[in-house]
Amino acid sequence: MPTVRTLVRRLVPRPLRNWVRSPRKSLARLVDELAYVAGVRLRLELRPDWTLRCHPAAYRVYRAAQLADPAQAAELDEFLRYC
């Protein structure tokens, strides 16, 4: 006999389950996507002479991960040197 959890997984689409689990994050993703569709491209300055236009969600991820995490910042520096 399937459990309630199994039934919910089979009957409720994953995007809807994710929305219910985390409505704040889901709303932020929706706002970012609507902004992107409307033409919003944020300017991300990787280095003084390297600028990138990107999706609003990518901008937020970069700021949170690449700037706050020393290991990821070092990896990005190495990548940019390689390029």
ZITA-V987918 format. One record per backbone hydrogen bond with DSSP energy under -1.0 kcal/mol. NH is the residue of the N-H (numbers start at 0). CO is the residue of the C=O. If there is no record, write none. Layout:
<<NH	CO> <NH	CO>>
//
This chain:
<<6	2> <7	3> <8	4> <9	5> <10	6> <11	7> <16	12> <17	13> <18	14> <19	15> <20	16> <21	17> <25	21> <26	22> <27	23> <28	24> <29	25> <30	26> <31	27> <32	28> <33	29> <34	30> <35	31> <36	32> <37	33> <38	35> <39	34> <41	53> <43	51> <45	43> <45	49> <46	49> <49	46> <51	43> <53	41> <58	54> <59	55> <60	56> <61	57> <62	58> <63	59> <64	60> <65	61> <66	61> <68	64> <72	68> <73	69> <74	70> <75	71> <76	72> <77	73> <78	74> <79	75> <80	76> <81	77> <82	78>>
//
